[in-house]
Each structure stands twice: as C-alpha cells, then as structure tokens.
Amino acid sequence: MVSRVMSSAVVGVDGFLVEVETDILNGLPSFTIVGLPDKAVEEARERVRSAIKNSGVDFPVKRITVNLAPSDLPKEGSSFDMPIAVSMLFASGQIVENIDEALFIGELSLNGSFRLTRGVLPAILLAKSLNFKRVFVPSENKYEAAMVDGIDIYAVDNLRDLILFLDGKKEIEKIEGVDFESLQQESEYDFDLKDVKGQEAVKRAIEVAVAGGHNILLKGPPGSGKTLIAKTIPSLLPPLSFEEALEVTKIYSISGLLSGNSFMVTRPFRSPHHTTSYVGLIGGSANPKPGEISLAHRGVLFLDELPEFSRNVLESLRQPLEDGVVSISRAKQRISFPADFMLIAAANPCPCGYHGDSTRECICTSQQILRYQKRLSGPLLDRIDIHVDVPAVKSEKLVNDDEVEESKTVRSRIKKALDLQKKRFIKVKTLTNGQMSARDIKNHLELSEEIKELMKQAADKLSLSARSFHKVLKVARTIADLDNSKQIKKEHILEALQYRPRTHEVL
C-alpha cells in the first residue's frame, strides 16, 4: 500500500510543499529514502525506526521505500521525521484516519518524543495559504506556531500521543492564538541615551538616522562613546508591526535562533565581530542560509571597527544596502533573503585612533593613515547617509550630573516622524525616508526654487554624486518630519549637508 503525507521544506525563507510517499512491499527488509535528501534526512531512518518501536507500535519488517517529492527540490534537516513516521504507519495500516488535509513537521528523538524543529513558522504559513485544515508540530514549537491564526494547529509531545489522536483515542488541544499587542509591552533596555555623557550633536544625528531609517557612520577616537551610543539605538526603535514580526520570526526560525517559548517581538540588533567571514555576514554555504544582514532584517546591523573587516566582506554590503535584499546564486539554485536593515558603523580615524584628536597625539605615519583609510571604498561610504564625528568627551561632562534626555522622550519624537512617513508612503511599498527611490523623491518631495538653487550650489562645492545628492534630500526630509514641517526648509538642507563627508577626507 502506498501512503501520502504532506510536509514542508524551506527554500530561502519560504516553505514549499513536500509529499512524503511511502511504499511497503514484501521482500528482504530494507529502508530507503529517495528524493534528494541530505545526510540529516537519510539519518531519519534510524530515528524513525527507534521512535516507532519505542512508541508501542510495530515497525514493518519489509521493503520500505520513502519518496520525498518533488524529487528535484533539495531536502535537508530533521523536520521530515514526523511525516515519514506517520506515512509509514499509515501505509502499514496502523493509522486509518484521513490525513489528506493535514501537514506534519517535526524531529523525532529515539524514544519517540518530538524535539524543537527549525522552519515551523514558514511551514504553517504555507499550510494556511494552501487551505490545509490542520498542522501538527512539536510542543516545543507551540509559541512560534501560535503566531498564525485561521488554521487548526496541534502541538504534540510524542509519537505515541499523535498515533492515539489520529485513531480517535486521545484528545490533543488546539493551540490558541496569542495577542500580539499584549506582548509588546514597555521593554527594559540595557542601554539608554541618558547613560551617554555629552555628545549632544551625535545624539541628534542618531535621532535623525533612526527617524528616517538612514545608515550612519560614527567616526572618532577610542573611548569617545561610539559603541555605547550605537547600543542605545534599540531603545529608540519603534516596535515591530505584526507583519514585520512574522518576517523576522521566519528568518530566526529557519536559522535555529528562536528559543522554544518565544518569537520576535522586538527589532533585532546584530553586532558581528570584525573577523566574520563573507558567508557569515551575507549568508550562503552549499544550501544557502541567512547571514547577519538577514538576521538584522527590520532592525539594526552594527559593525564596530568598520575598517578592520575584510575588504571583500565590506564590498558585499553594497548591493543589499541599495536593494534591501541579498541574492545568493549556486549551481543548483538562486535564493534571495530579505536584508532591509539600518547600518550603524563605527570607525577610528587611523590605526592608533587619535588622528585629528585634540587631546592625544597621533603616532601613525601619513602612509599608515592613508592605508588604513583606504580600507573603506568610496562607493561603500557613498551609500551611508550620515557621517558624524564623535569627539573625545570632555572631563567636565563626565563628572557633571546634569539631567540628560532619556531614550523614551526621543523615541516619542521619532514615532511622530515615522507616523508622518507612514501616511506619506501609504500607497507605495516604501516605509521610511531612507528607503525612498528616485521616483519617490520626485513624487513626494516638493522643493522650492530657493532649495533647488541651494542644492545645486552644494552639489558643485561638495562634489556630490547623484546618490549623495538624493541622500541629502532624504535626510533633509527626515529632519523636516522631526520638525513637523510639510516643506523642506533651508535649515533642514543645511543640517543634512553637515552629515556628508568632506571631499578631502575619507574617514
């Protein structure tokens, strides 16, 4: 008898339907899995064999063939254990329940219990889109599964309970959906703007960057507070919408970074070390997986000590920064991962860190400084909207106990600016000023003749590229939004121009 059970494979960040077919014939005992399985799927033979025997049912001592269709789609991971076991029991007549409109996903342990499994959320979203009635997942994935409404989801502890449920001998309660808004309560942050002494101009630049989703580069000597300021950014970010939370949770689910009792309700903040490889940052491998830039989707990617990163790693950021997506091509397939993130970078001006500092003398030679600065290419720096100097903090600021504005206060201003952008871009896919295309700039920015003349002079004097020209306008639009101004004014343009690097400097 041939049985068919539905499951899901993950390609990129989306689920694809997989039919698990099992045929049991008389003959010498064997257990074969076909359909382009990887090593983990092939090892399911031993997990399924032990799990079935330890669940109080019989393992068929016959010639067993399992086919994972479509056969040209690579199958990887341990999520096919549950559907293979169910399909085998159905084919052997030990399960008689109709399972045509159900989808199964989960890893088995040798004693028959189910383990936390990657890629459950994409599978459930796929099942909902294809009008499946039921989805069976491991109990450890129930909080992740609870994000999806409109489909019956059952969290199962072990194979024995699943068999009894399918035979109508035991009840398993359906997972109830969660109230997403109730999870987005006021969060406690490790770092707050009130912890940063001085640096008012830098704080202003950070506020502008977060309010418009602009990339920013912090340049300054060691100990000036660049890293601390960057770590306060999560306390300024607006909460994730439900749709954004689904996107982020899918990425973390397939990466195996979700804990069993939660899903993503806050914007991610990723801070990879400067020794991170190309694959670690961008994503890839034989069967491509998301890298740090995709794990930072809808959040922040913080690159500390930017010049210390490998040159080819940094250059690979150029396309994702423009498109908000990274495409990885392999011989067998081409996969795209979302990578819409806000880049926060920090850099020293030279190897010793004190070039141009008024408090310490630089010990680097001019050749060392030039070589260090050339680690960052002009095209990469041109894609960063805001460049700001972070000077050393004066001693009187460090000992001063004056009240400093809290992140909560700044976050309220940022939220108002983002609400204005949401209304502005309601009919397009753009979310923030930083994401505006040339067409968006033309359609949504009305510039007076005075502003046009000012921008023309600035472009000539500062040698602005076309990209830099547009970035100045984007930043100016964000400054105007923070000022609750419908029109971009002269002072907004002048402030935005201050955030461009000077033509005589790289860092």
Steps between C-alpha positions, in 0.01 A plus 500: 500500500625849412426784742542874458564754777558871450794689646711806419856585398651845540659672201632844588254617765187346350343159536448269201261208501656153517310174456634216714405178319559159657476161332528179701558177307581141586865411464829528680476761781635838389429866559583745218435874478514664155420847369826694537540463879803634685688312772260607778199374302671170423571453871125529562488125426657415835311767695166391356576130550583546870217749561235266354624202702511706820147635444328162544427429132657265248773596261435330163770239435465529124640690204423868574548780248439864593488761224518873570339678206571710303825313449695797360452709816783454756375367834704574809465490875314277742151646456387207282517247787133548599349475149719199414387319816133584445518401134660167589238422765224595258646277227524208744135543607576604857342843441169519314405866557466720190810722497465651152435854625765500772866607496764346727840635601729405786818322611483173690722382783575130541242458778223639278474853642513804273779758515514872425512528119615769259275650234164439669361850439560498120332156488191624683472808281524273195229270636270796563553637149414158352184465714617204709273434795757374752872527577686278747818639660722414801384642834823699533397700191152589624575863584649557156201326340255710700584803286280369217119519520241341273625140509482221759844439650575207729815489714599137563731369772582160352420256222286282726261788576482588131406142408229486767363837387483395136321180606250705703613352833649816653433873484767759426394860553543745219744786551332830571628809321684764698417867536799660330436845646500363853855374444623843395506649845752760603836327473798540728815599312858439606612839367327839503593837353512643852807279557693694233682805639529795265502431123184704438579541128550125462174425679323732261650315203389167648147635546488608136640164384244293693211729407564447128664156490830652383837328510754679720876492554645611836862617474716580798783401736485202736294556812289780354180299541435372147413146610291616796300738280439225245375265773239756608330483159270205591346725766408750225356261244123471455341159572457244226164480327340154485594458133859600571512263799393213273778583253767515772375190682511298175867587456588411858295181479686358200831611659426310821531814712152501649466385857216257553280735701507822302505669163637831381312799640789748506715621214822300463837656582788304349862581576734252326873499579734647240643153431163389361532326165324586176253213547443594863404855409322456166378141530569202280659152520406205278139523616474878554409626846439859620801704607528785749349755260184288471489438875501880532197532268261771627758586762859617542834365378782648709850465357750612760858570387379519140847523331605178673250296299629319195481712184300246300256460792434875512464532123233230507279739698461739209217323320293411813527859625338619178244225440405376848545141381797271443504246217721191528563295186618141503533241226163342587297797614476875557359614833412847629494596867347823634762744628324828569707626791635823644881504492682652796876502457779624724857572398823649631673760279833313500671187642578664833164675501609855582546666160344846527434466873574810707574309821744233383780499245476264205804272462411372152689596188314663212544182297348289779205738527438497125524121483258467791248739348515328162359185654160663450411562138335814373196313358432342840531829688279669241220261599508621861257788551646661812867547592559650843812568706500376859758709692657399830275581795617792713574423864246751631228316308599171662466631855199720430171369641273718287181339379533330162211427264379142528449262209126492575468872425698476177307190396172691520633760253627227271160329505326821389745538211449137396122543513532788254705278268245221530227735378724636224582158358164332562455415130852366438726235652739758643494515881751771592674797342822303486337248265378758248582431137565769240135474399386542862717810533345646186143419608515583870754782540391846394802730486480877476721690256714617793562139610579391144758777464650415840531133403660591168765708678560224754536236229763709321694600811495160674527297178190300588426193294144439384458251784639747757274772359194283560621395845525864607138549393390187686672608821360853464151353463548308825624813679190682374281218630661528844426873477140418396550705186315420176765672289876449501652828614844650462606408853403138437722483192790666682483250785481210255807631315696495826458124506685444171873420510735774388661453160851513649440217747401138484437444869 
